[in-house]
Amino acid sequence: MRFPIVQAIYKKEMLDLLRDRRTLISMMIVPLVVFPVLFRVATALTSRIEEQSETEARTLGIAARVTTPSLRAALEKTGYPLFEREDLPASVEKKSVAAAVEEIPGNPPRIRIYVDNSNPTSSAAGDKIRTAIDELRVERIRQSLQNSGVPENVLTPFTVTRTNVAGARKMAGSAWGNILGYVVLLLMFTGGMYPIIDMTAGEKERKTLEAFLASPATRREIVIGKTFAAMTAIFLTAMLTLGSMVYSLKNARLGGKSQEFKQMMDTIPLDAGTIAMIAALLIPVAIFAAALMFTIALFARSFKEGQSYLTPLVFVVIIPALMGGLPGFELTPALCLIPIFNASMMIHSVLVGDASMVNFGVTLAANLVYAGIAALIATRMFEKESVLFRT
C-alpha cells in the first residue's frame, strides 16, 4: 500500500464532500443548527403549555358541590373561581370547568375530584385541588389532637430522610448518558450516509468511477482512501453532535422541571479525560460504520438507490443505540461484544464515571475487530466487477 496515493484519494474525497450540499447539511447543519432549534422550540412550547394550562384553569374555574365551610375555604385558596353545576362529570368532560369537587356525606365524608387526565389544564387543576385538600386534612388532624391534649408529634413518630450518595458529577453523567450516546451514534450513521453514497453510487452515476479504476491506485488503496474520508465525516458529525447537544441541553429553558434536574443539566460531565475516552470509543465505531455503509452502497447504481439501501440500516442502529443508553443494564465483557450497544453503554458508563477498564478495553477491541472485518469485506466487494458494474 502506497501512502501518498491513499493520501491523494483522501484529499480528493474530502474536497468533494465539502463541495456537496447534501453532505454539508447532514454532517454540519443538522448537528449545529437543527438540534439547538429543536430544543429551543420544544422547551418554549413546554413552558407555554404549562403557562397556558394555569391561565385556562383560572379562567374556567372549578365546579364545587360541598357543604363544609372549611372545605370551601380550602378550595378558594387555590385561586380558582367556584361554580355550581348540576352534572359535575359532564361539566369537566365538556370543558365548561377545569375540574370538579363533590363532597359525599358519610362518616367520614368522602371527597371526589373529577378531572380529565387527557386535558393538561384539567390535570393541573386536579393536582392543585388535591394539594389543598391534603393540607386541610392535615390541619384538621392537628386541631383534633390539640383539642384532645395529644401532642402533635404523634403524627410523625419518626422521620425518613432519603440521602443520595451519588455526587453531582455522577448524577449529571447519568442524565447526560441517557441521551448523548443514543443521539451521537444515530447521527454518526445518518451523517455518514450521504458522503458514502456520493463516493460510491454517486461515482457510478457521474461516470467517474472508471477513471479511478484506470488510475495507478490499487483497489485496496482506493477503498482505504474513501473509507478514511467517510470516517472523517462520520467522526466530525459525532463531535459536532456532542457539542451541539451539550449546548442545547445546558441552555434549554426547562420550565417546570425540578431544580435538581436543572442542576444536573448545568453540570456538564465532560472533562478532558472523558472527552478523550469518548473519542477513543467513537473512532473504531466510525471506521466500522464507514466500511459497512460503503459495502452496502457499492451495490447501488444510483444515488436514490443508495438511499433506499442505507436507510434501513439507520433504523437498525436505533434499537441497540437506544437500549445502551437506558438505565438498569449492567455492562459485562460479554455485552461489550455487541456492536453499537457496547459503544452506547460504554459512553453512558464513562459519563457516569464508573467505567471499567476491562469493559472499555473489550469494547474498544471488539469494535476494532468489527471495523477491520467490515473494511476487509468492503475491499473484497470493491474488487468484484459484478458489484461495481452491476446492471
C-alpha positions as CSV (number, residue, x, y, z in Angstrom):
1,M,0.0,0.0,0.0
2,R,1.4,3.4,-1.0
3,F,0.6,6.1,1.5
4,P,1.0,9.1,-0.9
5,I,-1.7,7.6,-3.2
6,V,-4.0,6.9,-0.3
7,Q,-3.5,10.5,0.9
8,A,-4.3,11.9,-2.5
9,I,-7.5,9.9,-2.7
10,Y,-8.4,11.0,0.8
11,K,-7.8,14.7,-0.1
12,K,-9.9,14.3,-3.3
13,E,-12.8,12.8,-1.4
14,M,-12.7,15.4,1.4
15,L,-12.8,18.2,-1.2
16,D,-15.8,16.6,-2.9
17,L,-17.5,16.2,0.5
18,L,-17.0,19.9,1.3
19,R,-18.5,20.8,-2.1
20,D,-21.6,18.7,-1.8
21,R,-24.6,20.5,-0.3
22,R,-26.4,17.4,0.9
23,T,-23.2,16.2,2.8
24,L,-22.8,19.6,4.5
25,I,-26.4,19.6,5.6
26,S,-26.3,16.1,7.1
27,M,-22.8,16.5,8.6
28,M,-22.8,20.0,9.9
29,I,-26.2,21.9,9.5
30,V,-28.2,19.2,11.3
31,P,-26.0,18.9,14.4
32,L,-25.1,22.6,14.7
33,V,-28.5,24.2,13.7
34,V,-31.3,21.7,13.8
35,F,-30.7,20.4,17.3
36,P,-30.4,23.8,19.1
37,V,-33.5,25.0,17.3
38,L,-35.5,21.8,18.1
39,F,-34.6,22.0,21.8
40,R,-35.3,25.7,22.0
41,V,-38.7,25.2,20.3
42,A,-39.5,22.1,22.4
43,T,-38.7,23.8,25.7
44,A,-40.5,27.0,24.7
45,L,-43.6,25.0,23.8
46,T,-43.5,23.1,27.1
47,S,-43.3,26.3,29.1
48,R,-46.0,27.9,27.0
49,I,-48.3,24.9,27.6
50,E,-47.7,25.0,31.3
51,E,-48.5,28.7,31.5
52,Q,-51.5,28.3,29.2
53,S,-52.8,25.5,31.3
54,E,-52.6,27.5,34.5
55,T,-54.2,30.5,32.9
56,E,-57.0,28.5,31.4
57,A,-57.7,26.7,34.7
58,R,-58.1,30.0,36.4
59,T,-60.4,31.2,33.7
60,L,-62.6,28.1,33.7
61,G,-62.6,27.6,37.4
62,I,-63.9,24.5,39.2
63,A,-67.3,23.2,40.0
64,A,-67.8,22.6,43.7
65,R,-70.7,20.8,45.4
66,V,-69.5,21.0,49.1
67,T,-71.3,21.8,52.3
68,T,-68.4,22.1,54.8
69,P,-67.2,25.7,55.1
70,S,-63.6,24.8,55.8
71,L,-63.5,22.7,52.6
72,R,-64.9,25.5,50.5
73,A,-62.4,27.9,52.1
74,A,-59.6,25.5,51.1
75,L,-60.8,25.3,47.5
76,E,-61.0,29.1,47.4
77,K,-57.3,29.3,48.4
78,T,-56.4,27.6,45.1
79,G,-57.2,30.8,43.4
80,Y,-59.8,29.2,41.1
81,P,-63.3,30.6,41.0
82,L,-66.0,28.2,42.2
83,F,-69.2,27.5,40.3
84,E,-72.3,25.4,40.9
85,R,-73.0,22.7,38.2
86,E,-75.7,20.0,38.1
87,D,-73.7,17.3,36.4
88,L,-70.1,17.5,37.6
89,P,-68.5,14.8,35.4
90,A,-70.2,16.2,32.3
91,S,-69.1,19.7,33.1
92,V,-65.5,18.5,33.2
93,E,-65.9,16.4,30.1
94,K,-67.4,19.3,28.2
95,K,-64.6,21.6,29.4
96,S,-67.0,24.1,30.9
97,V,-64.9,23.9,34.1
98,A,-61.3,22.7,34.6
99,A,-62.2,20.2,37.4
100,A,-64.9,19.5,39.9
101,V,-65.2,18.6,43.6
102,E,-68.0,16.7,45.2
103,E,-68.5,16.2,48.9
104,I,-70.4,12.9,49.6
105,P,-72.0,12.8,53.1
106,G,-71.0,10.0,55.4
107,N,-68.9,9.1,58.4
108,P,-66.4,10.1,57.4
109,P,-67.5,12.1,54.4
110,R,-65.9,11.3,51.1
111,I,-64.5,13.9,48.7
112,R,-64.4,13.0,45.0
113,I,-62.4,15.0,42.5
114,Y,-63.4,14.9,38.8
115,V,-60.6,15.5,36.3
116,D,-60.0,14.8,32.6
117,N,-56.4,13.5,32.5
118,S,-56.3,13.8,28.8
119,N,-56.5,17.5,29.2
120,P,-53.4,19.2,30.8
121,T,-55.5,22.1,32.1
122,S,-57.8,19.7,34.0
123,S,-54.9,17.5,35.2
124,A,-53.1,20.6,36.6
125,A,-56.2,21.9,38.3
126,G,-56.9,18.4,39.9
127,D,-53.3,18.3,41.3
128,K,-53.8,21.7,42.9
129,I,-57.1,20.8,44.4
130,R,-55.7,17.6,45.8
131,T,-52.8,19.5,47.4
132,A,-55.3,22.0,49.0
133,I,-57.5,19.2,50.4
134,D,-54.5,17.3,51.8
135,E,-53.4,20.4,53.6
136,L,-56.8,20.8,55.0
137,R,-56.9,17.1,56.2
138,V,-53.5,17.5,58.0
139,E,-54.7,20.7,59.6
140,R,-57.9,19.1,60.9
141,I,-56.0,16.2,62.4
142,R,-53.6,18.6,64.1
143,Q,-56.5,20.6,65.6
144,S,-58.2,17.4,66.8
145,L,-55.0,16.3,68.6
146,Q,-54.6,19.7,70.2
147,N,-58.2,19.6,71.5
148,S,-57.7,16.2,72.9
149,G,-54.5,17.2,74.6
150,V,-52.4,14.8,72.5
151,P,-49.0,16.2,71.3
152,E,-48.7,16.8,67.6
153,N,-45.6,14.7,67.3
154,V,-47.7,11.6,67.3
155,L,-48.3,12.4,63.6
156,T,-44.6,11.9,63.0
157,P,-43.4,9.1,65.2
158,F,-40.2,9.1,63.1
159,T,-38.8,10.9,60.2
160,V,-37.4,9.4,57.0
161,T,-34.6,11.1,55.1
162,R,-33.6,9.9,51.7
163,T,-29.9,10.6,51.1
164,N,-28.5,10.4,47.6
165,V,-24.9,9.1,47.9
166,A,-24.3,9.9,44.2
167,G,-22.5,13.2,43.8
168,A,-23.5,15.9,41.4
169,R,-20.9,14.7,38.8
170,K,-22.4,11.1,38.8
171,M,-26.0,12.3,38.7
172,A,-25.2,14.6,35.8
173,G,-23.3,11.8,34.0
174,S,-26.3,9.6,34.4
175,A,-28.7,12.2,33.0
176,W,-26.5,13.1,30.1
177,G,-25.5,9.5,29.4
178,N,-29.1,8.5,28.8
179,I,-29.3,11.0,25.9
180,L,-25.8,11.6,24.4
181,G,-24.8,8.1,23.4
182,Y,-28.0,7.3,21.5
183,V,-28.1,10.6,19.6
184,V,-24.4,10.7,18.8
185,L,-24.4,7.1,17.4
186,L,-27.6,7.7,15.4
187,L,-26.2,10.9,13.9
188,M,-23.0,9.1,13.0
189,F,-24.8,6.8,10.7
190,T,-27.2,9.4,9.2
191,G,-24.4,12.0,8.9
192,G,-22.2,9.5,7.0
193,M,-24.9,8.2,4.7
194,Y,-24.8,10.9,2.1
195,P,-21.0,11.1,1.8
196,I,-20.7,7.4,1.3
197,I,-23.5,7.2,-1.2
198,D,-21.8,10.1,-3.1
199,M,-18.4,8.3,-3.3
200,T,-19.9,5.0,-4.4
201,A,-23.2,5.2,-6.2
202,G,-22.6,8.9,-7.0
203,E,-19.3,8.0,-8.8
204,K,-21.2,5.4,-10.8
205,E,-23.9,8.0,-11.8
206,R,-21.3,10.6,-12.8
207,K,-19.3,8.0,-14.7
208,T,-16.2,8.9,-12.8
209,L,-15.6,5.5,-11.2
210,E,-13.9,4.2,-14.3
211,A,-11.3,7.0,-14.1
212,F,-10.5,5.9,-10.6
213,L,-10.1,2.3,-11.6
214,A,-7.8,3.3,-14.5
215,S,-5.5,5.2,-12.2
216,P,-2.3,3.7,-10.8
217,A,-4.1,3.3,-7.4
218,T,-4.9,-0.3,-6.4
219,R,-8.4,-1.3,-5.4
220,R,-7.3,-1.5,-1.8
221,E,-5.8,2.0,-1.8
222,I,-9.0,3.4,-3.3
223,V,-11.1,1.7,-0.6
224,I,-8.8,2.8,2.2
225,G,-8.8,6.4,1.0
226,K,-12.5,6.6,0.6
227,T,-13.2,4.8,3.9
228,F,-10.9,7.2,5.8
229,A,-12.7,10.2,4.2
230,A,-16.0,8.8,5.2
231,M,-14.7,8.0,8.7
232,T,-13.6,11.6,9.0
233,A,-17.1,12.9,8.0
234,I,-18.7,10.5,10.5
235,F,-16.4,11.3,13.3
236,L,-16.7,15.0,12.7
237,T,-20.5,14.6,12.8
238,A,-20.2,12.8,16.1
239,M,-18.1,15.6,17.7
240,L,-20.4,18.3,16.3
241,T,-23.4,16.5,17.6
242,L,-21.8,16.1,21.0
243,G,-21.0,19.8,21.3
244,S,-24.4,20.8,19.9
245,M,-26.3,18.5,22.4
246,V,-24.3,19.9,25.3
247,Y,-25.0,23.5,24.3
248,S,-28.7,22.8,23.6
249,L,-29.4,21.0,26.9
250,K,-27.4,23.4,29.0
251,N,-29.2,26.5,27.6
252,A,-32.6,24.9,27.3
253,R,-35.4,26.6,29.4
254,L,-36.6,23.6,31.3
255,G,-39.9,25.2,32.5
256,G,-41.5,23.2,35.3
257,K,-38.6,20.7,35.7
258,S,-37.3,20.2,39.2
259,Q,-34.4,22.3,40.5
260,E,-32.4,19.0,40.9
261,F,-32.9,18.2,37.2
262,K,-31.9,21.7,36.2
263,Q,-28.7,21.4,38.3
264,M,-27.9,18.1,36.7
265,M,-28.2,19.6,33.2
266,D,-26.0,22.6,34.2
267,T,-23.3,20.2,35.4
268,I,-21.5,19.1,32.3
269,P,-19.6,15.8,32.9
270,L,-17.1,16.4,30.1
271,D,-13.6,17.0,31.2
272,A,-10.6,16.3,29.0
273,G,-10.2,12.7,30.1
274,T,-13.9,11.9,29.5
275,I,-13.8,13.5,26.0
276,A,-10.6,11.5,25.2
277,M,-12.3,8.3,26.2
278,I,-15.4,9.0,24.2
279,A,-13.4,9.9,21.2
280,A,-11.4,6.7,21.5
281,L,-14.7,4.8,21.6
282,L,-16.1,6.5,18.6
283,I,-13.1,6.2,16.3
284,P,-13.5,2.4,15.7
285,V,-17.3,2.8,15.5
286,A,-16.8,5.5,12.8
287,I,-14.5,3.1,10.8
288,F,-17.0,0.3,11.2
289,A,-19.9,2.5,10.1
290,A,-18.0,3.8,7.2
291,A,-16.8,0.4,5.9
292,L,-20.2,-1.2,6.5
293,M,-22.2,1.6,4.7
294,F,-19.5,1.7,1.9
295,T,-20.0,-2.1,1.3
296,I,-23.8,-1.7,1.1
297,A,-23.7,1.4,-1.0
298,L,-21.4,-0.3,-3.6
299,F,-24.4,-2.4,-4.7
300,A,-26.4,0.7,-5.6
301,R,-26.4,2.0,-9.2
302,S,-27.7,5.5,-8.4
303,F,-27.9,7.9,-5.5
304,K,-31.6,7.3,-5.0
305,E,-31.0,3.5,-4.9
306,G,-28.2,4.0,-2.4
307,Q,-30.5,5.9,-0.1
308,S,-33.0,3.1,-0.2
309,Y,-30.3,0.6,0.7
310,L,-28.8,2.6,3.6
311,T,-31.9,4.0,5.2
312,P,-33.0,0.6,6.8
313,L,-29.5,0.4,8.3
314,V,-30.1,3.6,10.2
315,F,-33.3,2.2,11.7
316,V,-31.5,-1.0,12.7
317,V,-28.9,1.1,14.6
318,I,-31.7,2.9,16.6
319,I,-32.5,-0.2,18.8
320,P,-29.1,-1.1,20.2
321,A,-28.1,2.6,20.5
322,L,-31.3,3.4,22.4
323,M,-31.1,0.3,24.7
324,G,-27.5,1.1,25.5
325,G,-28.5,4.4,27.0
326,L,-31.3,3.0,29.1
327,P,-30.6,2.7,32.9
328,G,-30.7,-0.7,34.5
329,F,-28.2,-2.6,32.3
330,E,-25.0,-3.8,33.8
331,L,-22.3,-3.8,31.3
332,T,-20.3,-7.1,31.2
333,P,-17.5,-8.3,29.0
334,A,-20.0,-10.4,27.1
335,L,-22.3,-7.5,26.4
336,C,-19.2,-5.5,25.3
337,L,-19.2,-7.7,22.2
338,I,-22.5,-6.4,20.9
339,P,-21.7,-3.7,18.3
340,I,-23.4,-0.3,18.7
341,F,-24.9,-1.3,22.0
342,N,-21.5,-1.6,23.6
343,A,-20.5,1.9,22.5
344,S,-23.7,3.4,23.7
345,M,-23.5,1.6,27.1
346,M,-19.8,2.5,27.5
347,I,-20.4,6.2,26.7
348,H,-23.1,6.1,29.5
349,S,-20.6,4.5,31.9
350,V,-17.8,6.9,31.0
351,L,-20.1,9.9,31.6
352,V,-21.3,8.5,35.0
353,G,-17.6,7.9,35.9
354,D,-17.8,4.2,36.8
355,A,-16.4,2.7,33.5
356,S,-14.5,-0.5,34.0
357,M,-11.2,-0.5,32.1
358,V,-11.7,-4.2,31.3
359,N,-15.1,-3.4,29.7
360,F,-13.6,-0.3,28.0
361,G,-10.7,-2.4,26.5
362,V,-13.1,-5.2,25.4
363,T,-15.4,-2.7,23.8
364,L,-12.5,-1.0,22.0
365,A,-11.0,-4.2,20.8
366,A,-14.3,-5.7,19.7
367,N,-15.2,-2.6,17.7
368,L,-11.7,-2.5,16.1
369,V,-12.2,-6.1,15.0
370,Y,-15.6,-5.3,13.6
371,A,-14.1,-2.3,11.8
372,G,-11.3,-4.5,10.3
373,I,-13.8,-7.1,9.2
374,A,-16.0,-4.5,7.6
375,A,-13.1,-2.9,5.8
376,L,-11.9,-6.3,4.5
377,I,-15.4,-7.1,3.2
378,A,-15.6,-3.6,1.6
379,T,-12.2,-4.2,-0.2
380,R,-13.3,-7.6,-1.4
381,M,-16.6,-6.2,-2.7
382,F,-14.8,-3.3,-4.5
383,E,-12.6,-5.9,-6.3
384,K,-15.6,-7.6,-7.8
385,E,-16.5,-6.3,-11.3
386,S,-20.0,-7.8,-10.8
387,V,-20.6,-5.4,-7.9
388,L,-19.1,-2.3,-9.4
389,F,-20.8,-2.6,-12.8
390,R,-24.0,-4.4,-12.0
391,T,-26.8,-3.7,-14.3
